[in-house]
Amino acid sequence: MAALWPAASAAAMDDGCSSSVRRSPAASSSSSNKRKKQEEQKLWVFGDSYADTGNLGDLGRELTHAWYDPYGQTFPRRPAGRFSDGRVLTDFVASAMGMPTPVAYKVRRGARPGMLARGMNFAVGGAGVLDTGNFQRNISAQIDLFQALQAGPQRRRDNDNNNNTWTALVVVSGNDYSYASSGGASNDNNGTSAAIAYIPTVVRELREQLRRLRDEAGMKKVVVTNLHPMGCTPVFTRRINYTGCDPLANAGAAQHNAALESVLAALDPANRTFLLLDVHTPFAAFLLDAADDRDDNNGRFESPLRPCCESFSKDGYCGQQDEDGKPQYTLCGDPGRRFYWDDVHPTQAAWAAVADSFRTTVNNFLST
């Protein structure tokens, strides 16, 4: 697990005394400066279940699966509100920054003061750029919450009048398009075509929220994800027995990503503030052209289009039980060998593999 989950970079973990190798003053100074910068970093997270580390309240097993078995069995070995068997994207971005995972807003009152000084996670499962019918704070409302917090006693308690080390992570994984495909965004249309028609509306609103983070919220760096190939999630691949991806849904994700690239180029021509965190490329490398009962091209995951936690019914869910408390789902033997945990969320091992592709990029971006 250590190879997949570096708790911090080497510089962040080195105490400067444990090594027998003598360092030059210049090297020691450089290491010290890097360590100090990592210690000052603050990460503020906005988004949905790909980033949520415990903000969705426990509303019962049927509505909030992440607070019930078998979620969290890899980390922290109990259900704790993460939509996976273990760590999620937020954890790995924080690790790439050489810092601990920021506290979830919902549990901020019980957190140590030192943790509160490192940022906060406002992302919540079910959220979208716009309203998604899940009664959760969309990204605009999450930014409102951040700004209200900064205007109150939290800022004074942290004694943080310098936002030069503030980084925002914005995670958008497709809830707006799921909402549109179910007919929620239109009375006249549904399905994947409706979701694709909704792309300009979603991207336009996302542009406004990214601008707010820079111009109004004071973020010096903003990292925003593109969309993974949505047609390769098990909610789509189950329809054809996990033998392939849905090309139309994947085309929609590609269209969203192209529009987002154009937005970032217009907002930040010099690429100084915004970083497009490309999760699409590593997802695609593991998933596209994969077939059931065949390892992906990298040999890291088996049956990558099939979830580890699979409900008996196509309308069921991971963690479902019958009236007698009997599980209505099957679990794979090793989540570390599966890419997807449930019908839409990756495993901790999948996030670790995806993080391998962006760790250096994130470090380089934040160091400029």
BAMARLO-445643 format. One line per 5 residues: number of its first residue (from 1); their letters; for each residue x, y, z of N, C-alpha, C. Coordinates in steps of 0.1 Angstrom, whole numbers, padded with zeros to 4 digits. Last residue first. Layout:
NUM = A = X,Y,Z,X,Y,Z,X,Y,Z | ...
This chain:
368 = TSLFN = 0051,0271,-0090,0054,0283,-0099,0047,0296,-0093 | 0043,0250,-0076,0056,0255,-0073,0060,0268,-0081 | 0020,0241,-0087,0019,0248,-0074,0032,0254,-0070 | 0029,0227,-0110,0020,0239,-0111,0020,0247,-0098 | 0045,0206,-0099,0051,0217,-0107,0042,0229,-0108
363 = NVTTR = 0025,0192,-0085,0036,0197,-0078,0043,0209,-0086 | 0008,0184,-0107,0003,0192,-0096,0014,0199,-0088 | 0026,0168,-0121,0020,0180,-0127,0015,0189,-0117 | 0032,0147,-0104,0042,0156,-0108,0037,0169,-0113 | 0005,0135,-0102,0013,0140,-0090,0023,0150,-0094
358 = FSDAV = -0009,0124,-0123,-0009,0139,-0121,-0001,0144,-0110 | -0005,0097,-0125,-0004,0105,-0137,-0004,0120,-0135 | -0010,0087,-0100,0003,0085,-0106,0005,0094,-0118 | -0038,0090,-0098,-0029,0100,-0092,-0015,0099,-0097 | -0047,0066,-0109,-0049,0079,-0116,-0040,0090,-0111
353 = AAWAA = -0039,0048,-0089,-0034,0047,-0102,-0035,0060,-0110 | -0055,0058,-0068,-0040,0058,-0067,-0034,0057,-0080 | -0080,0053,-0078,-0076,0067,-0076,-0061,0068,-0075 | -0079,0025,-0078,-0080,0032,-0091,-0076,0046,-0089 | -0077,0019,-0051,-0066,0015,-0060,-0067,0023,-0073
348 = QTPHV = -0102,0028,-0042,-0090,0035,-0038,-0078,0032,-0047 | -0124,0027,-0071,-0118,0021,-0058,-0106,0030,-0054 | -0148,0051,-0084,-0136,0042,-0084,-0132,0037,-0070 | -0184,0049,-0088,-0172,0054,-0081,-0160,0045,-0081 | -0207,0038,-0100,-0201,0050,-0106,-0188,0055,-0100
343 = DDWYF = -0213,0014,-0089,-0217,0016,-0103,-0212,0029,-0109 | -0183,0008,-0070,-0197,0006,-0072,-0201,0010,-0086 | -0155,0007,-0077,-0160,0001,-0065,-0175,-0002,-0066 | -0135,0000,-0105,-0147,0006,-0100,-0151,-0001,-0087 | -0111,-0015,-0108,-0111,-0001,-0110,-0123,0006,-0104
338 = RRGPD = -0097,-0041,-0087,-0108,-0036,-0095,-0107,-0020,-0096 | -0078,-0049,-0070,-0077,-0054,-0084,-0088,-0049,-0092 | -0085,-0040,-0045,-0073,-0034,-0051,-0070,-0039,-0065 | -0106,-0055,-0037,-0109,-0042,-0043,-0096,-0036,-0050 | -0109,-0088,-0040,-0098,-0079,-0038,-0101,-0065,-0045
333 = GCLTY = -0132,-0103,-0045,-0123,-0107,-0035,-0113,-0097,-0031 | -0163,-0083,-0047,-0151,-0090,-0053,-0142,-0094,-0042 | -0195,-0089,-0035,-0183,-0082,-0034,-0172,-0090,-0040 | -0230,-0085,-0043,-0218,-0093,-0042,-0206,-0084,-0041 | -0261,-0078,-0027,-0250,-0074,-0036,-0239,-0084,-0034
328 = QPKGD = -0279,-0077,-0006,-0284,-0078,-0020,-0274,-0074,-0030 | -0275,-0092,0026,-0270,-0084,0015,-0276,-0087,0001 | -0302,-0092,0048,-0293,-0100,0040,-0288,-0091,0029 | -0322,-0081,0064,-0308,-0076,0066,-0298,-0084,0058 | -0347,-0087,0059,-0341,-0095,0069,-0326,-0091,0071
323 = EDQQG = -0353,-0071,0037,-0360,-0069,0050,-0354,-0076,0062 | -0321,-0068,0022,-0335,-0070,0022,-0341,-0068,0035 | -0297,-0041,0014,-0301,-0053,0021,-0316,-0055,0020 | -0270,-0026,-0005,-0285,-0029,-0003,-0287,-0041,0005 | -0244,-0022,-0011,-0248,-0020,0003,-0263,-0023,0006
318 = CYGDK = -0250,-0008,-0042,-0240,-0014,-0034,-0244,-0011,-0019 | -0284,-0012,-0054,-0272,-0004,-0051,-0263,-0012,-0042 | -0308,-0018,-0081,-0303,-0019,-0067,-0291,-0010,-0065 | -0315,-0021,-0107,-0320,-0010,-0100,-0316,-0009,-0086 | -0303,-0045,-0113,-0298,-0033,-0120,-0303,-0021,-0114
313 = SFSEC = -0297,-0065,-0084,-0306,-0060,-0094,-0300,-0048,-0101 | -0275,-0071,-0069,-0282,-0082,-0076,-0291,-0077,-0087 | -0247,-0049,-0072,-0260,-0052,-0067,-0267,-0063,-0075 | -0213,-0052,-0066,-0223,-0053,-0076,-0237,-0057,-0070 | -0183,-0040,-0060,-0195,-0042,-0053,-0207,-0041,-0063
308 = CPRLP = -0165,-0038,-0082,-0163,-0047,-0071,-0175,-0050,-0063 | -0180,-0035,-0115,-0176,-0030,-0102,-0173,-0041,-0092 | -0164,-0038,-0147,-0173,-0044,-0137,-0170,-0039,-0123 | -0144,-0029,-0162,-0157,-0023,-0164,-0168,-0029,-0155 | -0121,-0044,-0156,-0122,-0029,-0152,-0136,-0023,-0154
303 = SEFRG = -0111,-0071,-0150,-0125,-0068,-0154,-0128,-0053,-0150 | -0084,-0061,-0130,-0091,-0072,-0137,-0106,-0067,-0139 | -0056,-0039,-0133,-0070,-0042,-0129,-0076,-0053,-0137 | -0031,-0039,-0144,-0032,-0035,-0130,-0046,-0039,-0125 | -0024,-0043,-0171,-0023,-0054,-0162,-0026,-0051,-0147
298 = NNDDR = -0027,-0024,-0190,-0016,-0022,-0181,-0014,-0034,-0171 | -0050,-0031,-0203,-0038,-0032,-0210,-0025,-0030,-0201 | -0070,-0050,-0180,-0067,-0039,-0188,-0053,-0040,-0194 | -0080,-0085,-0183,-0073,-0074,-0176,-0071,-0063,-0185 | -0113,-0097,-0187,-0100,-0095,-0193,-0093,-0084,-0186
293 = DDAAD = -0139,-0099,-0178,-0130,-0111,-0176,-0117,-0110,-0184 | -0151,-0076,-0202,-0153,-0084,-0190,-0144,-0096,-0190 | -0128,-0054,-0218,-0139,-0063,-0218,-0140,-0071,-0206 | -0117,-0021,-0229,-0116,-0033,-0219,-0129,-0041,-0220 | -0118,0001,-0244,-0116,-0012,-0251,-0114,-0024,-0242
288 = LLFAA = -0110,0021,-0217,-0114,0020,-0230,-0110,0007,-0237 | -0097,0018,-0191,-0111,0014,-0193,-0114,0012,-0208 | -0071,0029,-0187,-0075,0016,-0180,-0088,0010,-0185 | -0072,0051,-0203,-0061,0041,-0205,-0064,0028,-0198 | -0093,0066,-0193,-0094,0060,-0206,-0084,0049,-0208
283 = FPTHV = -0081,0075,-0169,-0093,0066,-0168,-0094,0059,-0182 | -0060,0091,-0179,-0057,0078,-0172,-0069,0069,-0171 | -0077,0111,-0193,-0067,0103,-0200,-0063,0090,-0192 | -0094,0123,-0174,-0099,0115,-0185,-0089,0106,-0191 | -0082,0138,-0156,-0085,0125,-0152,-0090,0116,-0163
278 = DLLLF = -0063,0165,-0156,-0068,0156,-0166,-0069,0142,-0160 | -0069,0195,-0144,-0065,0182,-0139,-0071,0171,-0148 | -0059,0224,-0155,-0069,0214,-0158,-0063,0201,-0154 | -0053,0251,-0135,-0047,0239,-0140,-0059,0229,-0143 | -0050,0286,-0133,-0058,0275,-0135,-0050,0263,-0140
273 = TRNAP = -0030,0306,-0132,-0039,0304,-0121,-0046,0291,-0121 | -0014,0306,-0155,-0008,0309,-0142,-0016,0306,-0130 | -0018,0306,-0183,-0018,0293,-0175,-0011,0295,-0161 | -0022,0328,-0198,-0008,0325,-0194,-0007,0312,-0186 | -0050,0329,-0200,-0042,0326,-0212,-0028,0323,-0209
268 = DLAAL = -0075,0323,-0184,-0061,0323,-0180,-0052,0320,-0191 | -0100,0323,-0196,-0099,0329,-0183,-0084,0331,-0179 | -0095,0310,-0221,-0100,0324,-0221,-0098,0331,-0207 | -0087,0285,-0212,-0078,0293,-0221,-0082,0308,-0221 | -0109,0277,-0199,-0097,0279,-0191,-0087,0288,-0199
263 = VSELA = -0127,0274,-0220,-0130,0283,-0209,-0117,0287,-0202 | -0115,0254,-0235,-0117,0267,-0241,-0119,0277,-0230 | -0117,0232,-0217,-0104,0237,-0221,-0105,0251,-0227 | -0145,0230,-0217,-0138,0234,-0205,-0124,0239,-0208 | -0150,0220,-0242,-0156,0233,-0239,-0148,0238,-0226
258 = ANHQA = -0137,0195,-0241,-0133,0205,-0250,-0138,0219,-0247 | -0153,0183,-0221,-0138,0186,-0218,-0133,0196,-0228 | -0178,0181,-0233,-0176,0189,-0221,-0162,0193,-0219 | -0170,0163,-0253,-0175,0176,-0257,-0174,0185,-0245 | -0163,0140,-0238,-0153,0147,-0246,-0157,0161,-0250
253 = AGANA = -0188,0134,-0228,-0177,0138,-0219,-0166,0145,-0226 | -0201,0127,-0252,-0206,0139,-0244,-0195,0143,-0234 | -0188,0104,-0259,-0187,0116,-0267,-0191,0129,-0260 | -0196,0088,-0238,-0182,0092,-0239,-0180,0104,-0248 | -0223,0085,-0245,-0219,0091,-0233,-0205,0096,-0232
248 = LPDCG = -0219,0071,-0270,-0225,0085,-0270,-0222,0092,-0256 | -0206,0047,-0263,-0199,0057,-0271,-0205,0071,-0271 | -0203,0029,-0234,-0213,0036,-0242,-0207,0048,-0250 | -0180,0001,-0235,-0185,0014,-0230,-0195,0020,-0239 | -0183,-0035,-0228,-0179,-0023,-0236,-0185,-0010,-0230
243 = TYNIR = -0192,-0055,-0212,-0183,-0059,-0224,-0178,-0047,-0232 | -0211,-0057,-0192,-0197,-0052,-0189,-0187,-0055,-0200 | -0236,-0063,-0202,-0228,-0073,-0195,-0213,-0069,-0194 | -0247,-0040,-0211,-0242,-0049,-0221,-0232,-0059,-0215 | -0254,-0027,-0188,-0264,-0029,-0198,-0260,-0039,-0209
238 = RTFVP = -0231,-0021,-0175,-0239,-0033,-0170,-0249,-0036,-0181 | -0221,0002,-0185,-0215,-0010,-0190,-0223,-0022,-0186 | -0234,0023,-0170,-0236,0021,-0185,-0232,0007,-0189 | -0226,0018,-0145,-0241,0021,-0147,-0244,0021,-0161 | -0199,0016,-0147,-0207,0004,-0147,-0222,0006,-0148
233 = TCGMP = -0185,0039,-0171,-0189,0036,-0157,-0199,0024,-0157 | -0180,0046,-0196,-0173,0034,-0192,-0177,0031,-0177 | -0192,0070,-0202,-0198,0058,-0208,-0192,0045,-0204 | -0175,0089,-0191,-0187,0085,-0184,-0194,0072,-0189 | -0143,0093,-0189,-0152,0087,-0199,-0165,0081,-0192
228 = HLNTV = -0142,0123,-0167,-0138,0109,-0170,-0147,0104,-0182 | -0139,0157,-0173,-0148,0146,-0171,-0141,0133,-0175 | -0113,0176,-0154,-0122,0173,-0166,-0130,0161,-0163 | -0110,0195,-0124,-0110,0182,-0132,-0118,0183,-0145 | -0089,0222,-0115,-0103,0218,-0119,-0102,0205,-0128
223 = VVKKM = -0074,0243,-0093,-0072,0230,-0100,-0086,0224,-0103 | -0061,0274,-0089,-0074,0266,-0090,-0071,0254,-0099 | -0044,0296,-0068,-0043,0285,-0078,-0057,0278,-0077 | -0053,0317,-0052,-0041,0319,-0061,-0039,0309,-0071 | -0085,0328,-0044,-0077,0317,-0047,-0065,0320,-0056
218 = GAEDR = -0104,0348,-0038,-0090,0350,-0035,-0081,0338,-0037 | -0131,0350,-0043,-0127,0342,-0032,-0112,0343,-0028 | -0130,0367,-0066,-0138,0370,-0054,-0134,0363,-0041 | -0114,0357,-0086,-0115,0371,-0085,-0122,0375,-0072 | -0112,0328,-0083,-0100,0336,-0085,-0103,0351,-0081
213 = LRRLQ = -0139,0320,-0079,-0128,0315,-0070,-0115,0324,-0071 | -0152,0333,-0100,-0154,0337,-0086,-0143,0332,-0077 | -0143,0317,-0122,-0139,0331,-0121,-0141,0336,-0107 | -0156,0293,-0115,-0141,0294,-0115,-0136,0308,-0115 | -0182,0302,-0119,-0177,0298,-0105,-0162,0297,-0104
208 = ERLER = -0183,0307,-0146,-0186,0317,-0136,-0181,0314,-0123 | -0178,0281,-0157,-0169,0292,-0159,-0171,0303,-0149 | -0200,0268,-0149,-0188,0264,-0143,-0177,0275,-0145 | -0219,0280,-0165,-0220,0282,-0151,-0207,0278,-0144 | -0210,0270,-0190,-0211,0284,-0188,-0212,0288,-0173
203 = VVTPI = -0212,0242,-0186,-0199,0248,-0187,-0199,0263,-0185 | -0240,0240,-0185,-0232,0236,-0173,-0218,0242,-0174 | -0248,0249,-0210,-0254,0255,-0198,-0245,0252,-0186 | -0235,0232,-0228,-0232,0246,-0228,-0237,0253,-0215 | -0247,0206,-0220,-0233,0209,-0218,-0230,0224,-0218
198 = YAIAA = -0272,0198,-0227,-0271,0206,-0214,-0257,0211,-0212 | -0271,0181,-0247,-0276,0194,-0250,-0275,0203,-0238 | -0262,0158,-0234,-0253,0165,-0243,-0258,0179,-0246 | -0286,0151,-0220,-0274,0155,-0213,-0264,0163,-0221 | -0302,0145,-0242,-0306,0156,-0233,-0294,0161,-0225
193 = STGNN = -0289,0122,-0250,-0290,0134,-0259,-0293,0146,-0252 | -0293,0104,-0230,-0280,0109,-0232,-0280,0122,-0241 | -0326,0113,-0215,-0316,0104,-0221,-0303,0111,-0224 | -0352,0136,-0224,-0343,0130,-0215,-0334,0120,-0222 | -0374,0164,-0228,-0364,0155,-0233,-0357,0148,-0222
188 = DNSAG = -0392,0182,-0217,-0395,0176,-0230,-0385,0166,-0235 | -0385,0194,-0195,-0398,0187,-0194,-0400,0180,-0207 | -0352,0193,-0183,-0361,0197,-0193,-0374,0188,-0192 | -0336,0184,-0163,-0333,0197,-0168,-0342,0202,-0179 | -0345,0158,-0157,-0346,0169,-0147,-0344,0183,-0152
183 = GSSAY = -0343,0136,-0173,-0354,0146,-0176,-0355,0157,-0166 | -0321,0122,-0169,-0333,0117,-0163,-0345,0126,-0165 | -0302,0137,-0181,-0306,0125,-0188,-0318,0119,-0182 | -0298,0157,-0161,-0304,0161,-0174,-0309,0148,-0181 | -0286,0142,-0141,-0298,0149,-0138,-0306,0152,-0152
178 = SYDNG = -0263,0135,-0154,-0272,0125,-0150,-0286,0130,-0147 | -0252,0160,-0157,-0256,0153,-0169,-0265,0141,-0166 | -0246,0168,-0131,-0255,0176,-0139,-0261,0168,-0151 | -0228,0148,-0123,-0241,0148,-0118,-0251,0156,-0125 | -0201,0148,-0132,-0212,0144,-0142,-0226,0144,-0136
173 = SVVVL = -0179,0156,-0117,-0179,0142,-0123,-0191,0138,-0130 | -0157,0180,-0108,-0170,0178,-0114,-0170,0165,-0121 | -0140,0196,-0084,-0142,0183,-0089,-0156,0182,-0095 | -0115,0219,-0077,-0129,0218,-0081,-0131,0205,-0089 | -0095,0231,-0052,-0097,0219,-0061,-0112,0218,-0064
168 = ATWTN = -0076,0260,-0047,-0089,0254,-0048,-0089,0242,-0057 | -0051,0271,-0025,-0054,0264,-0037,-0068,0258,-0036 | -0033,0296,-0010,-0046,0290,-0011,-0047,0284,-0025 | -0011,0311,-0004,-0009,0296,-0005,-0023,0289,-0006 | -0019,0337,-0002,-0009,0333,-0013,-0007,0318,-0014
163 = NNNDN = -0035,0348,0017,-0041,0338,0008,-0031,0333,-0003 | -0031,0358,0049,-0023,0357,0036,-0029,0345,0028 | -0042,0358,0073,-0044,0370,0065,-0037,0369,0052 | -0050,0337,0096,-0046,0336,0082,-0050,0348,0074 | -0058,0328,0121,-0048,0338,0120,-0042,0338,0106
158 = DRRRQ = -0078,0310,0126,-0066,0305,0119,-0055,0315,0118 | -0095,0327,0138,-0090,0316,0146,-0077,0311,0140 | -0102,0344,0118,-0095,0350,0129,-0088,0339,0137 | -0116,0326,0102,-0104,0332,0096,-0096,0338,0108 | -0138,0319,0119,-0128,0309,0114,-0115,0315,0109
153 = PGAQL = -0155,0340,0123,-0144,0337,0133,-0134,0327,0129 | -0161,0351,0089,-0165,0349,0103,-0153,0346,0112 | -0154,0351,0063,-0158,0364,0069,-0161,0363,0084 | -0149,0325,0058,-0138,0334,0058,-0141,0347,0064 | -0175,0315,0057,-0166,0310,0068,-0154,0320,0069
148 = AQFLD = -0185,0328,0035,-0191,0331,0048,-0182,0327,0059 | -0169,0315,0015,-0168,0329,0018,-0174,0334,0031 | -0178,0288,0018,-0164,0292,0020,-0163,0307,0023 | -0205,0292,0010,-0202,0287,0023,-0187,0290,0027 | -0202,0300,-0017,-0208,0309,-0007,-0205,0305,0007
143 = IQASI = -0191,0276,-0026,-0183,0287,-0026,-0188,0298,-0016 | -0215,0260,-0024,-0203,0256,-0016,-0193,0268,-0015 | -0231,0273,-0042,-0235,0274,-0028,-0223,0270,-0019 | -0217,0266,-0066,-0219,0280,-0062,-0222,0282,-0047 | -0220,0239,-0066,-0207,0244,-0064,-0208,0259,-0060
138 = NRQFN = -0249,0230,-0045,-0241,0230,-0057,-0228,0238,-0055 | -0258,0212,-0017,-0252,0224,-0022,-0245,0223,-0035 | -0286,0190,-0025,-0272,0192,-0019,-0267,0206,-0025 | -0309,0179,-0036,-0310,0187,-0024,-0296,0189,-0017 | -0308,0167,-0060,-0304,0159,-0049,-0304,0166,-0036
133 = GTDLV = -0313,0182,-0082,-0324,0175,-0077,-0321,0166,-0065 | -0291,0196,-0090,-0293,0183,-0096,-0304,0175,-0090 | -0281,0229,-0099,-0289,0221,-0090,-0292,0207,-0097 | -0248,0230,-0113,-0261,0235,-0111,-0269,0226,-0101 | -0227,0213,-0107,-0224,0227,-0110,-0237,0235,-0108
128 = GAGGV = -0238,0192,-0080,-0235,0195,-0094,-0230,0209,-0095 | -0238,0166,-0055,-0238,0180,-0060,-0235,0181,-0074 | -0236,0140,-0047,-0248,0144,-0053,-0249,0158,-0059 | -0215,0147,-0019,-0221,0137,-0028,-0234,0142,-0034 | -0197,0177,-0017,-0208,0168,-0011,-0213,0159,-0022
123 = AFNMG = -0170,0198,-0007,-0176,0189,-0016,-0186,0179,-0010 | -0155,0212,0011,-0169,0215,0010,-0177,0206,0000 | -0128,0209,0031,-0135,0203,0020,-0150,0206,0021 | -0102,0232,0039,-0114,0225,0042,-0121,0220,0030 | -0070,0242,0054,-0081,0242,0044,-0093,0235,0048
118 = RALMG = -0053,0241,0075,-0048,0236,0062,-0058,0236,0052 | -0064,0248,0099,-0055,0258,0093,-0050,0253,0079 | -0076,0226,0108,-0085,0236,0102,-0076,0247,0095 | -0054,0213,0119,-0060,0208,0107,-0069,0218,0100 | -0050,0228,0142,-0039,0227,0132,-0045,0222,0119
113 = PRAGR = -0073,0223,0157,-0071,0236,0152,-0060,0236,0141 | -0090,0192,0150,-0079,0199,0157,-0076,0213,0150 | -0126,0190,0147,-0112,0189,0142,-0102,0196,0150 | -0152,0193,0153,-0144,0183,0161,-0130,0182,0157 | -0161,0211,0135,-0161,0215,0149,-0153,0205,0158
108 = RVKYA = -0160,0199,0110,-0150,0209,0113,-0150,0212,0128 | -0176,0181,0097,-0170,0177,0110,-0160,0187,0115 | -0185,0193,0074,-0195,0188,0083,-0189,0184,0097 | -0162,0199,0059,-0169,0210,0065,-0178,0204,0076 | -0134,0177,0064,-0147,0179,0058,-0155,0190,0066
103 = VPTPM = -0100,0189,0063,-0112,0185,0071,-0125,0187,0063 | -0077,0178,0038,-0084,0188,0046,-0096,0183,0052 | -0051,0154,0043,-0064,0157,0037,-0071,0167,0045 | -0018,0169,0047,-0029,0159,0050,-0042,0163,0043 | 0006,0173,0019,-0002,0178,0031,-0013,0168,0034
98 = GMASA = 0018,0173,-0006,0026,0170,0006,0019,0175,0019 | 0003,0173,-0028,0007,0186,-0023,0016,0185,-0011 | -0004,0147,-0031,0005,0153,-0041,0010,0166,-0036 | -0022,0146,-0010,-0009,0139,-0009,0001,0144,-0019 | -0043,0160,-0021,-0036,0165,-0009,-0023,0159,-0007
93 = VFDTL = -0050,0142,-0041,-0045,0156,-0045,-0037,0162,-0033 | -0058,0121,-0026,-0046,0119,-0034,-0041,0133,-0039 | -0081,0130,-0013,-0070,0124,-0005,-0057,0124,-0013 | -0098,0136,-0035,-0093,0147,-0025,-0080,0142,-0018 | -0104,0111,-0045,-0096,0120,-0052,-0090,0131,-0043
88 = VRGDS = -0104,0088,-0017,-0109,0093,-0029,-0100,0104,-0035 | -0098,0057,0001,-0096,0071,-0002,-0101,0075,-0016 | -0122,0031,0000,-0112,0038,0008,-0111,0052,0004 | -0143,0022,-0015,-0138,0013,-0004,-0127,0020,0005 | -0164,0051,-0017,-0154,0042,-0022,-0151,0031,-0011
83 = FRGAP = -0172,0078,-0008,-0179,0070,-0018,-0169,0060,-0025 | -0170,0083,0027,-0163,0084,0014,-0170,0074,0004 | -0183,0079,0051,-0188,0089,0042,-0181,0091,0029 | -0174,0057,0064,-0171,0071,0070,-0175,0082,0060 | -0174,0024,0074,-0180,0034,0066,-0178,0048,0072
78 = RRPFT = -0140,0012,0080,-0154,0013,0085,-0160,0024,0075 | -0114,0014,0072,-0119,0001,0077,-0133,0002,0084 | -0113,0040,0061,-0106,0037,0073,-0110,0024,0080 | -0101,0017,0037,-0098,0028,0045,-0111,0036,0048 | -0115,-0007,0030,-0101,-0006,0028,-0095,0005,0037
73 = QGYPD = -0142,-0002,0036,-0136,-0014,0041,-0120,-0014,0040 | -0158,0019,0028,-0148,0022,0037,-0140,0010,0042 | -0189,0001,0023,-0180,0013,0021,-0170,0014,0032 | -0207,-0020,0025,-0193,-0023,0027,-0184,-0011,0024 | -0219,-0003,0054,-0212,-0014,0048,-0217,-0017,0034
68 = YWAHT = -0226,0032,0052,-0230,0019,0055,-0220,0009,0048 | -0223,0057,0042,-0222,0056,0056,-0225,0042,0061 | -0228,0056,0014,-0214,0057,0019,-0212,0056,0034 | -0255,0057,0009,-0248,0044,0009,-0234,0045,0016 | -0280,0073,0015,-0266,0076,0017,-0258,0064,0019
63 = LERGL = -0305,0061,0009,-0301,0074,0003,-0286,0077,0004 | -0305,0036,0021,-0309,0037,0008,-0305,0050,0001 | -0296,0041,0048,-0288,0033,0039,-0292,0035,0024 | -0298,0075,0060,-0303,0061,0058,-0296,0054,0047 | -0285,0098,0059,-0299,0099,0058,-0306,0085,0056
58 = DGLNG = -0259,0113,0071,-0264,0100,0071,-0279,0101,0071 | -0247,0139,0048,-0252,0134,0061,-0257,0120,0060 | -0217,0144,0032,-0231,0140,0030,-0236,0134,0043 | -0191,0148,0039,-0200,0159,0041,-0215,0155,0039 | -0169,0131,0036,-0178,0129,0048,-0188,0140,0050
53 = TDAYS = -0154,0137,0014,-0148,0129,0025,-0156,0128,0037 | -0159,0141,-0020,-0165,0142,-0007,-0158,0132,0003 | -0150,0137,-0046,-0142,0145,-0037,-0147,0145,-0023 | -0169,0124,-0059,-0156,0120,-0062,-0146,0127,-0053 | -0193,0137,-0052,-0189,0125,-0044,-0175,0120,-0048
48 = DGFVW = -0183,0171,-0058,-0193,0161,-0056,-0187,0148,-0049 | -0171,0204,-0049,-0174,0194,-0059,-0184,0184,-0054 | -0141,0218,-0036,-0155,0220,-0040,-0159,0209,-0050 | -0117,0225,-0011,-0122,0215,-0021,-0137,0218,-0023 | -0087,0240,-0005,-0101,0242,-0004,-0108,0234,-0015
43 = LKQEE = -0057,0238,0011,-0065,0232,0001,-0079,0234,0004 | -0027,0255,0017,-0041,0253,0022,-0049,0249,0010 | 0007,0254,0027,-0003,0252,0017,-0017,0250,0024 | 0027,0255,0046,0018,0266,0045,0006,0264,0035 | 0041,0232,0042,0034,0233,0055,0024,0245,0055
38 = QKKRK = 0052,0237,0018,0042,0226,0019,0034,0228,0032 | 0070,0257,0025,0059,0260,0016,0048,0250,0016 | 0087,0242,0041,0080,0253,0047,0068,0257,0038 | 0099,0225,0023,0091,0219,0034,0082,0230,0040 | 0112,0243,0007,0101,0235,0001,0092,0229,0012
33 = NSSSS = 0130,0253,0025,0121,0262,0019,0109,0254,0013 | 0145,0230,0031,0138,0237,0042,0127,0246,0036 | 0157,0224,0006,0147,0215,0012,0139,0221,0023 | 0172,0247,0004,0162,0244,-0006,0152,0235,-0001 | 0190,0244,0026,0181,0255,0025,0169,0253,0015
28 = SAAPS = 0203,0220,0019,0195,0220,0031,0185,0232,0031 | 0216,0229,-0004,0206,0218,-0005,0197,0218,0007 | 0232,0248,0007,0223,0252,-0004,0212,0241,-0005 | 0248,0233,0025,0239,0244,0030,0229,0248,0020 | 0247,0198,0016,0253,0212,0015,0244,0222,0020
23 = RRVSS = 0244,0171,0038,0239,0179,0028,0246,0192,0028 | 0253,0137,0045,0255,0152,0048,0251,0160,0036 | 0233,0110,0053,0240,0117,0042,0241,0132,0046 | 0219,0099,0072,0233,0100,0075,0241,0107,0064 | 0187,0112,0082,0196,0107,0072,0211,0109,0076
18 = SCGDD = 0173,0124,0102,0173,0110,0102,0183,0104,0092 | 0170,0151,0100,0180,0146,0110,0182,0131,0108 | 0150,0160,0084,0163,0167,0083,0174,0162,0092 | 0127,0147,0082,0128,0156,0093,0142,0163,0094 | 0107,0141,0054,0121,0141,0059,0122,0151,0070
13 = MAAAS = 0082,0145,0044,0084,0135,0054,0098,0135,0061 | 0084,0164,0024,0075,0166,0035,0078,0157,0047 | 0102,0152,0006,0106,0164,0013,0097,0167,0025 | 0086,0131,-0003,0098,0128,0004,0103,0141,0012 | 0051,0139,0002,0063,0138,-0006,0075,0135,0003
8 = AAPWL = 0030,0117,0020,0035,0130,0017,0047,0128,0008 | 0020,0091,0019,0013,0101,0028,0018,0115,0025 | 0015,0074,-0010,0025,0082,-0003,0018,0092,0006 | 0002,0047,-0019,-0004,0058,-0011,0008,0065,-0003 | 0014,0028,-0033,0003,0034,-0039,-0002,0046,-0032
3 = AAM = 0034,0020,-0016,0038,0024,-0030,0026,0032,-0037 | 0020,0012,0006,0029,0024,0007,0032,0029,-0007 | 0008,-0012,0000,0000,0000,0000,0008,0013,0000
